[in-house]
Amino acid sequence: MPMMIPPPERISRALRQVGSEVFRAGLVLVLVLAVGSGPDASAPPATTLAEMESKLDDGSQVLAAAAEMERSLFLFEAEQAAAGWRAFGGVGVGRYQESVDDDRTRDYTQAALRAGLRYPLLGSRQKEQLRILSAEARTWENRHKLELARRLSLNALRANYIAYWAAGRRIEVSRAFLKERDALEAILSERTAKGFLLEADRLEFITGLDLAVRQIADAQAVQKRTLGAMGRLTGAALAPFDPVPPRLPDPCTDEAQLTARVLDEHPELALRRGLVEEQMGQLKLERRSDLNANVEVAGSASAEYANDNPGYGIGVAFNMDLPLGIRQADEARRRAAHAGLKKDQMELNLRAEELQADAAELIARRRAAEANLRFARQRVIAALEALRENQLRSGLLPGDTLERLQQSRFQYHQTSQDLIEAELIMLQNQANLLQLAPEGCADTGPLQARSEGSVVANDPVNPDWLTWPKSSFAAAQTASRRRAPAAGGVGVYLWESAAWLEAGRPDPAAAGALRRFGIDRVLISLDRGQIQAAATPAGARRLHAFLETSKRQGFSVELLLGEPLWILPGHRRDLLEIIQQLKGFDFDRLHLDLEPDQLDGTLYSQEYLLAQLLHTLHASARVSPWPIGLSIHPRYFDRNRFSICLGCALAQVPVAEVALMIYLSNPEEAARRAEAILTQHPELRFSTALSVEPFLSPAESYAHRGAEAVQAGIDVLRRRLGNHNFSGVLIQSWTHLEALSR
């Protein structure tokens, strides 16, 4: 078929039509891409997150918690004021008849007045103490509820501010994308009608515009919701404002440090620890609480209406009442208190495990958020480069450059929305981490300054489609063996371990002494330098080799850590961080030598230190991959001396072994004292520790009696205690035992 050549006038007319269309397309592009350059005079004021946070204490949630704490303080004060001596009194009048002699009676009317003081004793006094203990516990509980309310409110405020800010960015980007939408739709329709654009392509462009409209509506709903939430959290009626890119303190992103801080400092765990302490106190106070008694000191006066001479008197009385089933009631109450302690301890353990899991999840989500942020940023940079190229092409080449430019604009719009979402997730993860540990990983005090970095630094999202940025956009943990020491075994405290670690095995020169005393357990201490060395490849290999060699030679090796300051809340996280650093090594047990008496008794009461010791053990058990052992003086098991039932609490932690530091060179007496504790607490396993330290007295240490006496003492202890919940004997310490064996 011959080719049809159009006449010259038709060619000229077509060229004029194309030229006119290109001109109109260029004009529309200017309208579509342009964004007003001048600032909006009616723009809302800018408000920073820090300004919002300063109003947090005015929020209803924090105010309610503060009011509840104040209420508990007054109730505690009321219980204290109502305890102890009580005044009583009474007045009465009566008609009486009494015999004068066998034949006569006397009728008279008498008025009487009686008043005095009464002091509660036994069960009555214990009930008062229980009420005071309960009121004190509610005060402790509400103090930590207030701190928890502040943390939750702060996190909620940050989350809402971040969402409000992100929604504002979404709206800004989408509005820029929709600029001159009507003009763009008109030219797309005209190009479709003239055959320059397929209908499917036109509908796809319109769908992209409708998507931006929907995104604006969603973002506006988010802003309305978050604005109301921030108003409730700050106690203010907030008007729409211009949010500033959020800057948060640096969070703790080291899992070991974060877990340590959560277990040591989280107010919810402190609250639950207080409930455990309350139950431990009740274990003692509940005994014989149904035996009511009091002593009265009273005076009385009376007068007869027919007699002007009044009578008077003064007296002392002791009153008592008790139920006939007091023994059954006392046993039932004791069991109920034990059950309550177990329940509170289990809830404490459960919540600690949940917070540990939350910390681990947030760290994992942090890594995922960082990867997602990098990916989203790179996509925006790529889309921005494509948009830049298509903008340049649209000014030089006719044809389908309008469609390509619109496609690249849509791609840039969508990737920008994805980047805003990634920034939101990253910031909210940061806020959640700060909720668990507000001070981050800093060693001292709260952060005084906010981080200089920003999630949105060098952000390639720019709603000004025609103005381009001047700068270029560029430990699986495996469970360790939990081998329990053989019943009746012998262990030794090794406080100075450098020579053994350097040799990679127990000191060969000491083999004779080790065999002589039947030592099959070594409690090895590491100093700060050795712990730091274990974090290096060479140090880790050396420690792994020592553990493997020792176990092949038949020794169980336990990590021995001893520092009394770790009992105190301000130092507890140091211990937890050490445990986390060494958890990859195959120790058979973690043994803690934490002696409360080594702390200043003028600053801390024994009851306080014992309670804090239990909290340290609980936190250590939560992070330790090994069973927990404890060295402690037997005095702390004296129920008449301490209100805390230590054995009951240790069974709930749980502690795998308790080493009783009964430093007596008389093994029969040491066995007698240990046997009483072992019998009282069959749910625990105990070992006994004897000393060969020369600086102790002959009554306390075997150092003055020789190696034969040490062996004889071990034999007596094993024979006397072997039928009980007995783990063996521990010798304090290797340095002095080695010298004694020469």
Buried (B, 14 or more C-beta within 10 A) or exposed (E): EEEEEEEEEEEEEEEEEBEEBBEBBBEBBEBBBBBEEEEEEEEEEEBBBEEBBEBBEEBEBBBEBBEBBEEBBEBBEEBBEEBEEEEEEEEEEEEEEEEEEEEEEEEEEBBBBBEBBBBBBBBBBBBBBBBBBBBBBBBBBBBBBBBBBBBBBBBBBBBBBBBBBBBBBBBBBBBBBBBBBEBBBEBBBBBBEEEBBEEEBBEBBBEBBEBBBEBBEBBBEBBEBBBEBBBBBBBEEBEEBEBBBBBBBBBBBBBBBBBBBBBBBBBBBBBBBBBBBBBBBBBBBBBBBBBBBBBBEBBBBBBBEEEEEEEEEEEEEEEEEBEEEBEEBBEEBBEEBBEBBBBBBEEBBEBBEEBBEBBEEBBEBBEEBBEBBEEBBBBBBBBBBBBEEBBEBBEEEEEBBBBBBBBBBBBBBBBBBBBBBBBBBBBBBBBBBBBBBBBBBBEEEEBEEBBEEBBBEEBBBBBEBEEEEEEEBEEEEEEBEEEBBEBBBBBBBBBEBEEBBEBBBBBEEBEEBBEEBBBBBBBBBBEEEBBEBBEEEEBBEBBBBBBBBBBEEEBBBBBBBBBBEBBBEEBBBBBBBBBBBBBBBBBBBBBBBBBBEBBEEEEBEBBBBBBBBBBBBBBBBBBBBBBBBBBBBBEBBEBEEBBBBBBBBBBBBBBBBBBBBBBBBEBEEBBEBBBEBBEEBEEBBBBBBBBBBEEBEEEBBBBBBEBEBBBBBBEBBBEBBEEBBBBBBBBBBBBBBBEBBE
